[in-house]
Structure formats: C-alpha cells, structure tokens
Amino acid sequence: MIKISDRLKLLAGYVPPGSIMADIGTDHGYLPVYLIQQGICPRAVAADINQGPLQAARANVTQHGVADLIDLRLGNGLQVLDPGEVDTIVIAGMGGGTIRDILSDAPAVATAARRLILQPMADEAELRQYLVQNGWTIVDEDMLLEDGRLYIIVVAERGAERMPAPILLELGPRLVEKKHPLLPELINRLTAKYEKVLTGLAKSSQPEAKEKADRIREKLVHLKEVGTCL
C-alpha cells in the first residue's frame, strides 16, 4: 500500500466513495493511487502539464499495480477531460488564481463535475469569490498544519450561495462557522502579514499608500473581531 502525507489524506477524505476522480497537477500520482487502493474510487484520471511528473506518476501507478485503473494524461488543466467524464475534480498545490484560471478555461468540464476539491497555496479569497460568482457553493472547508505550513482545503458543489463578507472570503466562511481549531493560527499569520505591509506603506510617499493602508487597517479590525468570537 502506498504511503501518503497527511495533506493528501485530508484531500482524500473529501472524495465521495464510488466517484470517478481526476487529479489535476497530479505530480507523482500519489493521491489517485491511494484512492484506488483504498477502494474509494473505482477509476481515476491523473493529469499533469509536464512530462517529468507524469513519468513519475506512471512509475508509481505501475509499481502499485493499478495501471489499468488510472488513466495518465499529459495536458493543460481540465483540457484533458471531456464534460461528465469524472464527477470529482481535485486541484491541489497551486495558487488560487491558477486554480481559478483552470476552472474558467474549461467551464463545461468543471460544471459537469459534482464536486471540486481545491487546495490553493495562496489567494484563497480570490478563488472563493470566483466560485460563488460562478454558481458554486462552498460546502465545506478544512485546514491542516504540516511542516510549519498551513494548508487550506475548499470543497465546492454546484449551487447558489450569497457572497460572503470580504473577511470571510479571506478566512473561509465554513472554517469560521465551524470555529476550526487552526483558525486562530491563520488569523495570527494574516495579522502579522498585514502589519508588515503597513510598516512598509508608512515609509512610502506614494499618494495611494494612505488609501491602501486604510484598507489594511480595516482588515485588521475585522480579523480581530473574528478572533474575539472564537
């Protein structure tokens, strides 16, 4: 049996049993191999834009005896899929803007899926806003601290959702609702980041610096308010 990281195990936990999944940007193919071996998915697609990672995935798929159940594809994002070919799409380890672009470049494929499992490395608010604006509802979110880094998972399905307040887009509406135990850590990290930006803006003579500083101070107030409610 393949061994995978806690981050990948957390992603795997949101894949509905019996679903056919696609892992976009599969790297070494660890996640689809695990899902097949655990009996969670009967079949899977492992795709990557680069030949090197796909060759590594091919080696793992062959080594673990699941080559007949995992289709390896070389290509850009969701372009490797036909609409309705899979019902669960995993896109992990990329920036939120990159994930947004992957979804928006192949809307027919994205909207035919029942579930998106996304793990952005940055720009989470931008990705959440895109999802809500394009007919997705955020059904769940999770967070993991691994090797000193916070990993955030956003699970979306088709449906209508009212646009959350900007601070909730940044923190995660479902993370705040469930008062996730790692939320204070996320708030502390964001607070430190914004305070550092404020220090830099204080040294700037640019006319827009004051306006930007005011927006950041407002964010800091909202972060403190959410933190107080935890």
Phi and psi in degrees as a GROMACS rama.xvg file:
@    title "Ramachandran Plot"
@    xaxis  label "Phi"
@    yaxis  label "Psi"
@TYPE xy
-74.8172  144.947  ILE-2
-103.584  132.313  LYS-3
-127.355  164.78  ILE-4
-71.3278  164.572  SER-5
-62.6449  -33.3287  ASP-6
-62.1223  -46.5751  ARG-7
-68.4475  -34.7986  LEU-8
-62.6118  -38.1405  LYS-9
-65.1751  -42.7911  LEU-10
-60.3392  -45.1244  LEU-11
-60.2545  -31.8541  ALA-12
-65.8627  -16.9482  GLY-13
-100.034  1.92621  TYR-14
-84.7357  118.192  VAL-15
-62.3585  133.046  PRO-16
-56.8621  137.087  PRO-17
88.0062  -4.84106  GLY-18
-83.0501  152.666  SER-19
-95.448  120.49  ILE-20
-115.445  157.404  MET-21
-123.2  131.374  ALA-22
-105.685  105.884  ASP-23
-93.0544  122.343  ILE-24
79.3911  49.2213  GLY-25
-68.671  -20.2964  THR-26
60.2045  -110.841  ASP-27
-90.5962  2.01641  HIS-28
75.8861  17.2918  GLY-29
-61.6908  -44.4493  TYR-30
-64.0568  -52.0522  LEU-31
-62.5936  -35.3395  PRO-32
-60.678  -45.9696  VAL-33
-60.7841  -44.7929  TYR-34
-64.6134  -37.2515  LEU-35
-68.91  -46.7767  ILE-36
-63.0013  -34.1993  GLN-37
-81.0702  -4.09644  GLN-38
75.3589  16.3427  GLY-39
-78.0123  -40.3141  ILE-40
-120.655  135.926  CYS-41
-75.9907  -30.8622  PRO-42
-148.141  161.46  ARG-43
-153.549  158.842  ALA-44
-116.544  130.376  VAL-45
-116.102  117.433  ALA-46
-126.48  147.03  ALA-47
-150.887  149.749  ASP-48
-79.326  -18.6611  ILE-49
-109.974  141.658  ASN-50
-66.6315  -39.1018  GLN-51
-57.6861  -56.1303  GLY-52
-59.1284  -35.4689  PRO-53
-68.2094  -34.4582  LEU-54
-66.2654  -38.6087  GLN-55
-64.0409  -40.5073  ALA-56
-63.486  -40.5944  ALA-57
-60.3706  -41.4397  ARG-58
-63.3182  -42.5417  ALA-59
-67.4539  -42.7286  ASN-60
-60.9049  -42.6829  VAL-61
-68.4417  -44.8248  THR-62
-58.1644  -37.8136  GLN-63
-95.2279  8.29192  HIS-64
70.4851  30.4164  GLY-65
-122.3  21.9438  VAL-66
-61.4653  -29.0265  ALA-67
-80.3387  -7.40899  ASP-68
-113.782  -9.02666  LEU-69
-121.536  119.547  ILE-70
-91.0999  116.993  ASP-71
-92.3589  129.33  LEU-72
-135.211  135.681  ARG-73
-97.6496  123.443  LEU-74
170.109  176.873  GLY-75
-93.318  113.405  ASN-76
56.8892  -134.187  GLY-77
-83.0006  1.22866  LEU-78
-63.6707  -18.54  GLN-79
-80.3074  -6.24674  VAL-80
-114.02  152.022  LEU-81
-95.3928  150.014  ASP-82
-56.8815  130.431  PRO-83
83.3638  -1.12844  GLY-84
-69.0736  -33.3613  GLU-85
-129.07  157.286  VAL-86
-110.858  -9.62644  ASP-87
-131.325  129.3  THR-88
-119.564  125.5  ILE-89
-109.253  126.294  VAL-90
-130.654  110.576  ILE-91
-132.533  151.483  ALA-92
80.4141  20.8753  GLY-93
-124.456  166.16  MET-94
-66.7741  152.46  GLY-95
-59.4748  -36.332  GLY-96
-66.2855  -38.0809  GLY-97
-65.7285  -43.3969  THR-98
-62.3244  -42.7309  ILE-99
-57.6272  -44.8233  ARG-100
-65.4061  -38.7114  ASP-101
-60.7971  -43.0255  ILE-102
-68.414  -43.5433  LEU-103
-73.3402  -22.2247  SER-104
-77.7724  -16.121  ASP-105
-139.611  63.9614  ALA-106
-60.9503  -34.0545  PRO-107
-65.6591  -38.0007  ALA-108
-70.3936  -45.9785  VAL-109
-61.5343  -48.1855  ALA-110
-73.1143  -17.2012  THR-111
-79.5349  -14.5265  ALA-112
-78.7955  149.768  ALA-113
-81.6681  -31.2241  ARG-114
-145.814  139.406  ARG-115
-111.194  132.77  LEU-116
-120.074  108.869  ILE-117
-118.891  139.046  LEU-118
-132.427  84.4907  GLN-119
-75.1177  145.227  PRO-120
-91.4794  -11.4245  MET-121
-167.789  170.828  ALA-122
56.0376  42.9479  ASP-123
-63.0611  -38.9566  GLU-124
-62.2764  -42.2625  ALA-125
-60.5682  -42.027  GLU-126
-68.3761  -44.4081  LEU-127
-60.9542  -41.6084  ARG-128
-61.9805  -43.2713  GLN-129
-59.6416  -45.7075  TYR-130
-58.6397  -49.894  LEU-131
-65.9309  -36.4822  VAL-132
-71.8571  -16.6601  GLN-133
-118.696  32.7099  ASN-134
82.0565  21.9785  GLY-135
-110.592  147.043  TRP-136
-113.827  139.254  THR-137
-83.4109  104.667  ILE-138
-84.7046  -25.2556  VAL-139
-162.708  159.977  ASP-140
-145.51  153.781  GLU-141
-147.389  169.154  ASP-142
-149.162  145.546  MET-143
-141.304  137.983  LEU-144
-103.232  115.633  LEU-145
-138.29  124.659  GLU-146
53.7025  39.8192  ASP-147
79.8988  1.36165  GLY-148
-115.022  139.367  ARG-149
-88.0885  126.2  LEU-150
-110.484  129.302  TYR-151
-112.304  133.151  ILE-152
-114.342  132.26  ILE-153
-119.294  122.317  VAL-154
-109.872  124.046  VAL-155
-128.998  146.566  ALA-156
-135.082  162.558  GLU-157
-64.1022  135.913  ARG-158
157.217  165.822  GLY-159
-92.4953  138.934  ALA-160
-142.184  136.39  GLU-161
-67.6976  139.459  ARG-162
-61.723  120.182  MET-163
-66.0562  160.235  PRO-164
-59.3127  151.485  ALA-165
-51.2969  -40.0298  PRO-166
-68.5579  -30.2016  ILE-167
-75.132  -32.1197  LEU-168
-61.942  -34.7596  LEU-169
-77.6745  -42.0038  GLU-170
-86.3355  -27.6856  LEU-171
104.997  109.409  GLY-172
-59.6627  -40.1764  PRO-173
-74.2571  -32.299  ARG-174
-64.0714  -39.6923  LEU-175
-70.0688  -42.8385  VAL-176
-58.9982  -42.3946  GLU-177
-87.2138  0.926979  LYS-178
47.8408  57.4119  LYS-179
-54.4979  136.277  HIS-180
-60.7615  -21.4492  PRO-181
-92.7775  -0.0267193  LEU-182
-60.4896  -41.8664  LEU-183
-57.839  -37.1782  PRO-184
-64.7665  -42.761  GLU-185
-62.5837  -43.9163  LEU-186
-62.3444  -42.2687  ILE-187
-62.041  -40.7696  ASN-188
-68.8507  -41.6896  ARG-189
-66.0008  -40.8578  LEU-190
-59.877  -45.8837  THR-191
-62.0693  -40.1717  ALA-192
-63.7519  -45.9846  LYS-193
-70.6394  -34.6039  TYR-194
-65.22  -35.2921  GLU-195
-66.1962  -40.1052  LYS-196
-64.2463  -40.8803  VAL-197
-60.4008  -40.7853  LEU-198
-60.5087  -41.3589  THR-199
-68.0023  -40.3918  GLY-200
-66.1605  -31.1171  LEU-201
-62.8594  -23.5808  ALA-202
-91.5391  -4.46454  LYS-203
-89.0781  143.385  SER-204
-102.641  3.44467  SER-205
-67.6717  140.041  GLN-206
-62.4323  -30.4458  PRO-207
-80.8792  -7.33633  GLU-208
-63.466  -41.1791  ALA-209
-64.0995  -42.708  LYS-210
-63.8411  -41.8568  GLU-211
-65.1914  -40.1696  LYS-212
-63.062  -38.8454  ALA-213
-63.2989  -40.35  ASP-214
-65.0308  -39.1968  ARG-215
-69.1697  -39.2124  ILE-216
-61.3945  -37.79  ARG-217
-64.0581  -41.1157  GLU-218
-61.456  -41.2011  LYS-219
-63.0209  -37.3362  LEU-220
-63.2435  -44.7736  VAL-221
-67.5673  -37.8554  HIS-222
-61.4842  -41.2342  LEU-223
-65.1936  -40.1063  LYS-224
-62.2596  -44.3252  GLU-225
-64.9278  -43.4852  VAL-226
-58.312  -36.7921  GLY-227
-66.2126  -28.7215  THR-228
-83.5423  -8.89755  CYS-229
